[in-house]
């Protein structure tokens, strides 16, 4: 259960909850477009992260203005991870900056929440690739593999299916492109105020992880952030010792902080972010935040999102989307901006069953009428039309 004051867990069986998810997703989709549009040669990663976060804060500030108590804003700070950097790269002003170069494989990852209902999205692209000059080679292989893994998951994450079916499909697809999913990465079920729900889908588990990972069946009215990370290498991601800047509160841990700086930092963090992941960049005095976080992390009040790297020279592609398991079929609310014509691989999916799966339609024609009604609800609530399923 999320939150002790909640007697009844709110799910997407409730129209208002769906509306809140869709409003968050709309902002996440627009934030992603804004960051991708700005990510050109010579641009700094720090400036992109700041741009994404500022956009989310500005847009979430415009909705549900009358609901003074309602929390809304960033559910995952904008991270921009380049080439062999796997994830969670969201530098501080005091960190060495990364400048984008032509041919860089860029992953952008961010999340938005409205009243604790979370919409996550991630997208990958290669800087400087155009329709007239499409990409071939290993970067194209890994982009295609990751995109198809996301497409397969869109068709497999539905009530009655098992999490292991998704894991298996991802392994097969990656293999056909001579790539590997990043070992042990998890996609989580989402609940109100909870970004890391108990049901998960694991990527490329080790034998030990296979034993430990809990089998789960997807059920109607659940929500998942499906996160695909594929590498041209072996798929082993390591912490290269780069400074961690993204953390989240572990609500189950209690500790009496000794240092005043830590206490000040912790109380501001709780007030502003509650249980959502946040970046130290969001604090006015970055130096004090860097100092205050140490004791909090040491005593596990905060969980770190470490910056992970694959081997130098390898490339990692990521796609993430949020899906609501509605009674009439899965509804993907955060979009992919993937343009298949930009990436040409000599490989393709060999497995006949997976081929058929990927060719099957993921659209939800039956619910067009209902969707019109739902988008009307959103329109009247926000005063703006929805663009959510444009990419389907």
C-alpha positions as CSV (number, residue, x, y, z in Angstrom):
1,X,0.0,0.0,0.0
2,X,1.2,3.5,-0.7
3,X,0.9,6.0,2.0
4,X,-0.6,5.2,5.4
5,X,-3.3,7.9,5.1
6,X,-4.7,6.1,2.0
7,X,-7.3,3.5,3.0
8,X,-8.0,2.6,-0.6
9,X,-5.2,2.3,-3.2
10,X,-6.0,4.4,-6.3
11,X,-5.7,2.6,-9.6
12,X,-6.4,3.3,-13.3
13,X,-9.8,1.8,-12.7
14,X,-10.7,5.4,-11.7
15,X,-11.0,7.9,-14.6
16,X,-9.4,10.7,-12.6
17,X,-6.3,8.6,-12.0
18,X,-6.1,7.9,-15.8
19,X,-6.4,11.6,-16.4
20,X,-3.6,12.4,-14.0
21,X,-1.3,9.8,-15.7
22,X,-2.2,11.2,-19.1
23,X,-1.5,14.8,-18.0
24,X,1.9,13.7,-16.6
25,X,2.6,11.7,-19.8
26,X,1.8,14.7,-22.0
27,X,4.3,16.8,-20.1
28,X,6.9,14.0,-20.2
29,X,6.4,13.6,-24.0
30,X,6.8,17.3,-24.6
31,X,9.8,17.6,-22.3
32,X,11.5,14.7,-24.2
33,X,10.8,16.5,-27.5
34,X,12.3,19.7,-26.1
35,X,15.5,18.1,-24.9
36,X,15.9,16.0,-28.1
37,X,15.4,19.1,-30.2
38,X,18.1,20.9,-28.4
39,X,20.6,18.0,-28.4
40,X,22.9,19.0,-31.3
41,X,26.6,19.1,-31.9
42,X,28.5,21.3,-29.4
43,X,25.7,21.4,-26.8
44,X,26.5,20.5,-23.2
45,X,24.8,17.6,-21.4
46,X,24.4,19.8,-18.3
47,X,22.4,22.4,-20.2
48,X,20.1,19.6,-21.6
49,X,19.5,18.2,-18.1
50,X,18.7,21.7,-16.8
51,X,16.4,22.3,-19.8
52,X,14.4,19.1,-19.3
53,X,13.9,19.7,-15.5
54,X,13.0,23.4,-16.0
55,X,10.4,22.4,-18.6
56,X,8.8,19.8,-16.3
57,X,8.7,22.2,-13.4
58,X,7.1,25.0,-15.5
59,X,4.5,22.8,-17.1
60,X,3.5,20.9,-13.9
61,X,3.2,24.3,-12.2
62,X,0.4,25.2,-14.6
63,X,-2.0,22.3,-13.8
64,X,-4.3,21.6,-10.8
65,X,-3.4,25.1,-9.5
66,X,-6.3,25.2,-7.1
67,X,-5.2,21.9,-5.4
68,X,-2.6,23.6,-3.2
69,X,-1.8,20.3,-1.3
70,X,-1.3,18.2,-4.5
71,X,2.3,17.2,-5.2
72,X,3.5,17.3,-8.8
73,X,6.7,17.7,-10.7
74,X,9.7,15.7,-11.5
75,X,9.4,11.9,-11.0
76,X,12.8,11.3,-12.4
77,X,15.3,14.1,-13.1
78,X,16.5,14.5,-16.7
79,X,19.5,12.2,-17.4
80,X,21.6,12.4,-20.6
81,X,23.9,9.4,-20.9
82,X,26.2,9.2,-24.0
83,X,27.7,6.2,-25.8
84,X,29.0,3.6,-23.3
85,X,27.5,5.5,-20.4
86,X,24.4,3.3,-19.5
87,X,22.3,5.5,-17.3
88,X,21.7,8.1,-14.5
89,X,24.2,10.7,-15.9
90,X,22.8,14.0,-14.7
91,X,25.9,16.2,-13.9
92,X,26.2,19.1,-11.4
93,X,27.6,22.5,-12.3
94,X,30.7,21.5,-10.5
95,X,31.2,18.2,-12.5
96,X,33.2,18.0,-15.7
97,X,30.7,18.7,-18.5
98,X,30.2,16.5,-21.6
99,X,29.8,18.2,-24.9
100,X,27.9,16.3,-27.7
101,X,29.8,15.4,-30.8
102,X,28.6,14.2,-34.2
103,X,27.9,10.5,-34.1
104,X,27.3,10.3,-30.3
105,X,24.6,7.8,-29.2
106,X,22.5,9.8,-26.8
107,X,20.0,8.5,-24.2
108,X,17.5,10.9,-22.6
109,X,15.6,9.6,-19.6
110,X,13.1,11.6,-17.5
111,X,9.8,11.3,-15.5
112,X,6.9,13.4,-14.5
113,X,4.3,12.9,-11.8
114,X,0.9,14.4,-11.1
115,X,-0.4,13.7,-7.6
116,X,2.2,10.9,-7.3
117,X,1.0,9.1,-10.6
118,X,4.2,8.7,-12.5
119,X,4.9,8.8,-16.3
120,X,8.4,7.8,-17.3
121,X,10.0,8.0,-20.8
122,X,13.4,7.4,-22.3
123,X,14.6,7.7,-25.9
124,X,17.9,7.2,-27.8
125,X,19.2,8.8,-31.0
126,X,22.5,9.4,-32.7
127,X,23.6,13.0,-33.2
128,X,23.8,14.2,-36.8
129,X,22.0,11.2,-38.5
130,X,19.6,12.3,-41.2
131,X,17.2,10.5,-43.6
132,X,19.6,11.3,-46.5
133,X,22.5,9.9,-44.5
134,X,21.1,7.0,-42.4
135,X,23.3,5.1,-40.0
136,X,24.7,1.7,-40.4
137,X,27.1,-0.5,-38.3
138,X,27.0,-1.3,-34.6
139,X,25.2,1.8,-33.4
140,X,22.4,1.1,-35.9
141,X,22.3,-2.5,-34.7
142,X,21.9,-1.6,-31.1
143,X,19.3,1.2,-31.8
144,X,17.2,-1.3,-33.9
145,X,17.6,-4.0,-31.3
146,X,16.5,-1.7,-28.4
147,X,13.6,-0.3,-30.4
148,X,12.3,-3.8,-31.3
149,X,12.6,-4.9,-27.7
150,X,10.4,-2.0,-26.6
151,X,7.9,-2.9,-29.4
152,X,7.9,-6.6,-28.3
153,X,7.3,-5.5,-24.7
154,X,4.4,-3.3,-25.7
155,X,2.7,-6.4,-27.1
156,X,3.7,-8.7,-24.2
157,X,3.1,-6.6,-21.1
158,X,-0.6,-7.4,-20.8
159,X,-2.9,-9.1,-18.3
160,X,-2.3,-12.9,-18.1
161,X,1.3,-12.8,-19.4
162,X,4.3,-13.5,-17.2
163,X,7.3,-11.2,-16.7
164,X,9.7,-14.0,-17.8
165,X,8.1,-14.0,-21.3
166,X,9.4,-10.4,-21.7
167,X,12.8,-11.2,-20.4
168,X,13.1,-14.1,-22.9
169,X,11.9,-12.1,-25.9
170,X,14.5,-9.3,-25.1
171,X,17.3,-11.8,-24.9
172,X,16.4,-13.4,-28.3
173,X,15.9,-10.0,-30.1
174,X,19.2,-8.6,-28.7
175,X,21.0,-11.8,-29.7
176,X,19.8,-11.6,-33.3
177,X,21.4,-8.1,-33.6
178,X,24.6,-9.5,-31.9
179,X,23.9,-7.3,-28.9
180,X,23.2,-8.0,-25.2
181,X,20.6,-6.5,-22.8
182,X,22.3,-4.8,-19.8
183,X,22.5,-7.5,-17.1
184,X,20.1,-7.3,-14.2
185,X,18.3,-4.1,-15.1
186,X,14.7,-3.9,-13.8
187,X,11.5,-2.5,-15.2
188,X,9.2,-1.7,-12.3
189,X,5.5,-1.6,-11.7
190,X,4.3,1.9,-10.8
191,X,1.9,2.9,-8.0
192,X,0.9,6.2,-6.6
193,X,4.1,7.8,-5.1
194,X,6.0,4.6,-5.8
195,X,8.5,4.5,-8.7
196,X,9.9,1.0,-7.8
197,X,6.8,-1.2,-7.2
198,X,7.2,-4.8,-6.3
199,X,6.5,-6.5,-9.6
200,X,9.4,-6.2,-12.0
201,X,10.7,-7.4,-15.4
202,X,14.4,-8.3,-15.3
203,X,16.8,-8.0,-18.3
204,X,19.4,-10.6,-19.0
205,X,19.6,-12.1,-15.5
206,X,22.6,-14.0,-14.2
207,X,22.0,-17.5,-12.9
208,X,21.8,-16.2,-9.4
209,X,19.4,-13.4,-10.4
210,X,17.3,-16.0,-12.2
211,X,16.9,-17.9,-9.0
212,X,16.2,-14.8,-6.9
213,X,13.9,-12.9,-9.3
214,X,10.2,-13.3,-8.5
215,X,8.0,-14.6,-11.2
216,X,5.0,-12.4,-11.7
217,X,1.9,-12.2,-13.8
218,X,0.7,-8.9,-15.2
219,X,-2.8,-7.9,-14.1
220,X,-5.5,-5.5,-15.2
221,X,-5.3,-2.0,-13.8
222,X,-1.5,-2.2,-13.2
223,X,0.9,0.3,-14.5
224,X,4.5,-0.4,-15.7
225,X,7.5,1.7,-16.7
226,X,9.0,-0.7,-19.3
227,X,12.7,0.1,-19.5
228,X,14.9,-1.4,-22.3
229,X,18.7,-1.0,-22.2
230,X,20.7,-2.8,-24.9
231,X,24.5,-2.9,-25.4
232,X,26.7,-3.7,-28.4
233,X,29.0,-5.3,-25.8
234,X,28.6,-8.0,-23.1
235,X,25.9,-6.1,-21.3
236,X,27.8,-5.7,-18.0
237,X,27.4,-2.3,-16.5
238,X,29.8,-1.1,-13.8
239,X,30.0,1.9,-11.6
240,X,33.0,3.8,-13.0
241,X,33.4,5.9,-9.9
242,X,31.6,9.0,-11.4
243,X,29.8,11.1,-8.9
244,X,26.3,10.0,-8.1
245,X,23.9,12.9,-8.4
246,X,20.5,11.2,-8.5
247,X,19.0,9.7,-5.3
248,X,15.7,8.8,-3.8
249,X,14.3,8.5,-0.3
250,X,14.0,5.0,1.1
251,X,10.8,5.4,3.2
252,X,11.5,2.2,5.2
253,X,14.8,3.6,6.7
254,X,15.0,5.7,9.8
255,X,18.2,7.3,11.3
256,X,19.0,10.3,13.5
257,X,21.3,12.5,11.4
258,X,24.2,14.0,13.4
259,X,25.3,16.8,11.1
260,X,23.3,20.0,10.9
261,X,24.0,20.3,7.1
262,X,22.6,16.7,6.6
263,X,19.5,17.5,8.6
264,X,18.8,20.7,6.7
265,X,19.4,19.0,3.4
266,X,17.2,16.0,4.4
267,X,14.2,18.1,5.5
268,X,14.3,20.2,2.3
269,X,14.5,17.0,0.2
270,X,11.5,15.4,2.1
271,X,9.5,18.6,1.7
272,X,10.2,19.0,-2.0
273,X,10.6,15.5,-3.4
274,X,9.1,13.1,-0.9
275,X,9.8,9.6,-2.3
276,X,10.6,10.7,-5.8
277,X,14.1,10.5,-7.3
278,X,15.8,13.9,-7.4
279,X,19.1,15.4,-8.5
280,X,21.4,17.3,-6.2
281,X,21.4,20.0,-8.9
282,X,17.9,21.0,-7.7
283,X,19.3,22.5,-4.5
284,X,20.3,26.1,-4.5
285,X,23.6,25.5,-2.7
286,X,25.1,22.6,-4.6
287,X,28.1,22.5,-2.2
288,X,25.9,22.1,0.8
289,X,23.8,19.4,-0.9
290,X,26.9,17.5,-1.9
291,X,28.0,17.6,1.8
292,X,24.5,16.9,3.2
293,X,23.9,13.9,1.0
294,X,26.9,11.9,2.3
295,X,25.6,11.1,5.8
296,X,22.0,10.4,4.4
297,X,23.4,7.9,1.8
298,X,25.8,6.3,4.3
299,X,22.9,5.4,6.6
300,X,20.7,4.3,3.7
301,X,18.1,7.0,4.1
302,X,18.7,7.7,0.5
303,X,19.2,5.2,-2.3
304,X,21.8,6.2,-5.0
305,X,21.2,5.9,-8.7
306,X,24.8,5.2,-9.7
307,X,26.2,6.4,-13.0
308,X,26.9,3.1,-14.8
309,X,29.2,2.4,-17.8
310,X,29.6,-0.4,-20.3
311,X,33.2,-1.0,-21.6
312,X,34.8,1.9,-23.4
313,X,34.1,1.7,-27.2
314,X,30.7,0.0,-26.8
315,X,27.3,1.7,-27.3
316,X,24.2,1.4,-25.2
317,X,20.7,2.3,-26.5
318,X,17.6,2.8,-24.2
319,X,13.9,3.1,-24.7
320,X,11.4,3.4,-21.9
321,X,7.7,3.9,-21.9
322,X,4.8,3.9,-19.4
323,X,1.9,1.6,-20.0
324,X,-1.5,1.4,-18.3
325,X,-3.0,-2.1,-18.3
326,X,-6.6,-1.1,-19.0
327,X,-9.5,-3.5,-19.1
328,X,-9.7,-3.1,-22.9
329,X,-6.0,-3.5,-23.6
330,X,-2.6,-1.9,-22.7
331,X,-2.5,1.9,-23.2
332,X,1.0,3.3,-23.8
333,X,1.0,6.9,-22.6
334,X,4.6,8.0,-23.2
335,X,5.7,7.9,-26.8
336,X,8.7,6.8,-28.7
337,X,10.3,9.3,-31.1
338,X,12.2,6.5,-32.9
339,X,12.5,7.0,-36.7
340,X,13.2,3.6,-38.2
341,X,14.4,5.0,-41.6
342,X,17.4,6.6,-39.9
343,X,18.9,3.3,-38.8
344,X,19.8,0.5,-41.2
345,X,21.1,-2.8,-39.7
346,X,22.2,-5.9,-41.7
347,X,20.6,-8.0,-39.0
348,X,17.0,-8.8,-38.3
349,X,14.8,-10.8,-35.9
350,X,15.2,-14.5,-36.9
351,X,12.7,-16.1,-34.5
352,X,9.4,-16.8,-36.3
353,X,7.3,-16.4,-33.2
354,X,8.8,-13.0,-32.3
355,X,8.6,-11.9,-36.0
356,X,4.9,-12.6,-35.9
357,X,4.5,-10.8,-32.5
358,X,6.3,-7.7,-33.8
359,X,4.2,-7.6,-36.9
360,X,1.0,-7.9,-34.9
361,X,-0.8,-4.6,-34.3
362,X,-0.4,-2.9,-31.0
363,X,-3.2,-0.4,-31.7
364,X,-6.4,-0.4,-29.6
365,X,-9.1,0.2,-32.3
366,X,-11.9,-1.1,-30.1
367,X,-11.5,1.7,-27.6
368,X,-11.5,4.6,-30.0
369,X,-14.9,5.7,-28.8
370,X,-13.9,5.4,-25.1
371,X,-10.7,7.2,-25.8
372,X,-12.6,10.1,-27.3
373,X,-14.6,10.3,-24.2
374,X,-11.5,10.1,-22.0
375,X,-9.6,12.8,-23.9
376,X,-12.7,15.0,-23.6
377,X,-12.4,14.6,-19.8
378,X,-8.7,15.5,-20.0
379,X,-9.5,18.5,-22.2
380,X,-12.1,19.8,-19.8
381,X,-9.7,19.3,-16.8
382,X,-6.7,20.9,-18.5
383,X,-8.1,23.1,-21.1
384,X,-5.8,21.5,-23.6
385,X,-6.1,18.6,-26.1
386,X,-4.2,15.4,-25.6
387,X,-1.5,14.2,-28.0
388,X,-0.7,11.0,-26.2
389,X,-1.2,8.3,-28.7
390,X,0.0,10.1,-31.7
391,X,3.0,7.8,-32.1
392,X,1.1,4.6,-32.2
